[in-house]
Amino acid sequence: MLIEAEILSMKVKLKHKEAGIFEETRFEKIHNVIFKNSDLASVAVANEIADLIRQKQSDKKTCVLGLATGSSPIKVYEELVRLHHEEGLSFQNVVTFNLDEYYPMDKDNTQSYWYFMHEHLFDHIDILPENINIPDGSVKTDEVHQFCIDYELKIKEFGGLDFQLLGIGRTGHIGFNEPGSHFNSGTRNITLDHITRMDASSAFLGLDHVPRVAITMGISTIRKAKRIVLMAWGVNKGSVIKDTIEGEVSSEVPATYLQHHNNVTFVLDEGASNKLTRINTPWLVKNCIWDDELTSKAVVWLSELLGKSVLKLTDKDYNNHGMSSLLVEQGSAYNLNIKMFNKLQHTITGWPGGKPNADDTNRPERNSPAVKRVIILARTPMMM
């Protein structure tokens, strides 16, 4: 369990700030915070939710939460359950609306989001059953449209969402708002993108078993929440996080619509943040301490960006791409290029098993072991 000072530090870290107000974050259009790992990040998110619930209780008001499913929020729900059992956090003033559900999908199916939410949260806290709202995957086809309208109206009846928790898919979807979703879309049924279905295929024991349709809150519904927190964990989310935070608003990456929200924070672990400019290419936005690892990364990046060999990079190339301080340290592009060329060259060998009697002082060839064993596999021709 985290000590109070650590929790307080994380609460301060999550506090919403305007994106891009510092030179280091000038490419970023959405406020974000980066944690060492998803466990720490999840505790911070859970504590923000808990603080909101307690504040609403103090004001004798209902707390309306928009909740997400998938792997990202599991640790958040675990921490909320812990806070309930160990610190007396009550959910009796809480009303929840889940983002989405597969369609068709029965509640008792272990892949349903109704099942997921009860397994990870609702069965372990004191929330009133009538305060739980999850899209119904078993509603009749000709009643889906009216169900979606009623779902929207019910959210409005409770005064809108005080807090919306989100994950993000590799397609950039939030909820199940896949690429092409409209800025003003409401709750509706939607056809799932192939990538989304592929990502879910292991849970369903095969792509053929993954539903092709879902019911989801719309972009407009999500944007009306008073506070939005989006979570992303792991390096496989790095590209879509960069596109969302630094890219242009586009229906091709629906999460970019959140750039227009005035109280949103992306909570990331180190893996999910790895493509952001200030993390991946920090020399473009701030002064760097040029150790060997960062120097190598920067030179290789510049070579690939400009389509030039390392030896052909010029002073101008370095200066135009945020590396003038590196040139000052190295003296000139010529000196740096030679140094980097030799370093890269020394990683190349045609003798992975060792070259007999080689001078390996400045080369990766090893004097030993030189003996190699080769295994040859051959198929026996089929008799015709």
N, C-alpha and C positions, 0 to 999 in steps of 0.2 A: 504494500500500500504506500502511496506517495505521501511524504510529509507535507504539512500545510504550506511551508514556504515554496515548495516546488509547484503545488497547485496554484498558489497565488501568482507565481511567475508565469505560468501557462495561461491563466486568465487574462493577465495584462497583454501577453503576446497575441491572444486571439482578438483583442479589442480592435474593432474596425478602424482602418485608416484609409485615406485616399490613396489609390494606386498611383505609381509613377511620380511621386512628389520629390524623390531623391534621384540623383544622377544614376545611382546603381540600379534603380528600378524604372528607368525612363522608358523602357520598351513595354512595361507591364501596364495593362489596362484594368486589371482586377486585383484587389488587395489579396495577398496570400502570405501564409506563414509556413515555415518549413521546420519540421521536427526530426529528430534523429531517427525515430522509428514510429510505426503506426500505433503502437501501444500507448506511448506518451501522448501522441496526438489525440487518440480516442478518449483518453481520460480528460484532456482539456475540453473537448467538445461536450462530453457528458456533463462536465461541471458547469459549462455555460447553460446547458439545458436545465440542469438542476437549479441554478440560480434564478432562471426565468420562472420556473414553477413556484419556487419559494416566494419570489416577488409578487406573483399573481395571487398566491395564497394570502400574503400579507395585505394585499389590496382587496381581498375577497372577490376576486375575479376568476373567470375560467381561463386556463392556458390552452391555446389551440396549437397543436403540433402537427406538422406535416412530416411523415416518416418515410424512410427508404428501406429497401431490402438489398440483398446481395451480400458479398463478403465484407465490403467496406465498413458497414455500421455495426458489425457483430460485437466488436470490443466496446463500442459506445454503449450498446444495450447491456453488456455484461457489467459495465461500471454503474449504469443506472440501477440495475438490480442490486448491486452491492450497496449503493447509497441507500436504497430502500430498506434492505435488511439490517445494515450495520449503522446507518446514520439517521434512520427514521424519515427518509424522504417519502412523502405521500403523493400519490397520483390521483387522488379522488377529485381534484379540481381540473383534471386534464382531459381534453377531448382530442382524439387523434384522427388524422386522415392520411391513409397510405397513398403513395404516388400511383401505384399501378398493380395490375394482376394479369397473368396470362389468360387467354381466352381461346377455346373454352377450358375451364379448370374448376374441378370440384374442390370444396374447402378441405375435405379430408385427404386430398392427394398430398403426399409428402413434398411435392414440388410447388405447391401453391404458396402464395405469399401470405395467405391467411394462416396456414400451418407454420410458416417461417416466423411470423410475428408472435404467435402464441408460444412457440418453442423457445424463442430467444428473449422475449420481453413480457408479453401480456400475462402469461401463466404464472409469473413470478413477482408481480407487483399488485397493488390494490386498486388498479384502475377499474372503473365501473364498466361492465360489459357493454352497456348501451352507449357508452362514449367512444367505442372503437368503431371506426369506419374504414372499410377496405373495399375496393372495387370488387364486385361480385362476378366471378368468372363463370358462374352457372346460370346467369340470367338468359332468358330466351333470346334468340337472335333478333326477333322483331321488337324486342323491348330494350335493346342495348342503348339506342339513341335516347330514349326517355330516361333510362337509368343515369346516363352521363349528365343530362340536364339537371336531374334531381341531385346528383352528387355535387355539382357546382352550386346549386341553390342552398344546399345544406351548409357548405363552407361559408357562404355569405351570411346565412342566418346566425352563425357563431361569430360574426365580425371579421372573418378572414383569418388567415394563418399568422400566428404570432412568430413562428419559427419554422423554417423548412429545411430539413436535412436532405442532402443529395449525395449520390455517387455520380460517376461519369463512366460511360462506356467508351470503347475504343473508336466508335463511330462519332463520338462527341454527343451522344444522346444523354439527356437528363430526364428522369422518369423513363418512359419509352418513346420520347419524342425523337424519332430518327431523323437523319438528314432529309431536308425538304420540308420539315415542320414549319408552320407559319408562326410569326411573331405573336399574333393575336389568337392562336389556337387555344381552345378550351378542352375540357375532359371529353375523350372520344375513344373509339377503337382505332387501331393502327396496325399496319402490316410491319412485322419486324424485319430489320435488315439482316442479310445473310451472315455478316460478321457477328452480330449480336447473337444469332442462333448458334453459330459455331462456338462462341464463347460459353454458351450454356449447355452445349451438347454432352459434355462429360457428366454433368449432374443428371441429365435425362437418359444417360446410357445410349447415346447416339443421336445424331442430327435429325434423323427421321422422327424421333419422338418429341422434339422441341416444337411447341405450338408456333404457328406462323403469325398469329394475331395476338394483340394484347389490348387491354383498356388502360389508358393513362391520363393523368392530369395533363393539361396543355401547358404550353409555354406561358401563355397569359396568366393562367391559374397560379403557376409557380412564381412568376414575377410579382404578383400582388402580395406575396408574403412580406411581412414587415422586416424580417431578418432571414438571410439565407446563408447556410454553411455547406460547402461542397467538399467532400473528402476524396482523396485519391492516393492509393498506395502502389508502390512498385514501379520498376523501370518500364514495364509494358504500357504504362499510362503516360510516360514522359512526353511523347510526341503530341498526343491530343491535348495535354495540359499546356504545352507551349503554344499550340495553335489557338487554344481558347483564351489564354491570358495575354498573348502578344499579337495575335492575328487580328484580321478585320472581321467585323460582324458578318456572319453568313449563315444562311439556312443549311449549308453543307456541314457546318459544325454548330448544331443548335445551342450548345452550351455557351457560345459566344454572345448570345442574347443577354446573358447575365452581365455583360459590360454596361448595360443600361440601368442596372439596379444600383441604388445608392447605399445599400447596406449588405454587402455580400463579402464573404471571406472564403478563400480556398485554403483548406488545411491539407498539407502535403507531407509525405515522408521524404527522405533524401532521394530515394529512387525515382519517385514521381516528379521531382523537381529537376532532374538531371539534364533536361534539355533547355531550361530557361537560360536566357542570355547571361545573366549574372552568375550562373552556376557553370554552364558549359563553356562559355567564352568570356570570362570575367574581364579580360583586358579591353573589351569593347566599352565597358561602362565604369571602370574604376582602376586605380593604381594597383599593381600587383607586386607581390614578392616573387621574384622570378627564380624559383628553385628548378632543379633539373627536370623534374616531371612536368611542371607547367610549361617550361620552355619548349620541351619536346612536343607537347600537345599543341601549343600555339603555332609552332613552325609547320608541323604536319598539316594542321587545319588550314593555314594560309596557303600552303602549296596546293592542297586539294581545292580550295576555294577559287584560286586564280588559274588553276590548270597548268601550273608551272612546276618544273623540277626544283628541288631545294636550292641547287646551285645557281639558278637563274633569278631568284628572288632579289629585289633591289631595296635600297634604303626607302624609296618612295612607297613600295609595297608595304613595308613594315609600318611606316609612319601613317599611312592612310587607313590602317586597320588596327589602331590602338596599341601598337607595340613600340612606340618611340622610346619609352623608358628602357625597354629591352635592348634596343640599339645602343643607348647610352652606356649600359653595362658592358656590352660586348664590343663596343668600339665602332663597328660597321657591319653592314649586311654581309660583306665578304667574309669577315672573321666568323660570324655566326653561322653562315651557310656551310663553311668548311667544317666547323665543329659538328654541326648537325649531320652533315653528309657522312662524316667518319663514324659518328655514333650509330646512324642507321645502317651503314654498310657493315658494321661489326656485329649486327644482329642476323646477318645472312650467312648461311653455310650450306654447302652441298654435302657435308659429312655429318649428319645428325648422330651417327654412332661413334664418331671420333675418327680422326685422320692419323694414321700411323706416322710417327716421327715428325709431327707437325710442330712448328713454332707457334704456340697458341697464346703468346703474350698479348697480342692485340687483335686476335681473331677468335671467334667462338669455336673453332675446331679444337677437339680435345685429343691429346696424345693417346688416351685410353678411356673407355674400352674401345678397341678397334675391331675385335671379333664380332661378327654379326650373324644372326641366324635368320634365314629366310624361309617362310612357309608358303608353299604354293598350293592353292586349292584348284582342283579341276573337276569338272562335271563329266560323268561318263555319258557318251552319246546315247541317245535313246535308240533302241532298235526299231526299225520301221518294218 
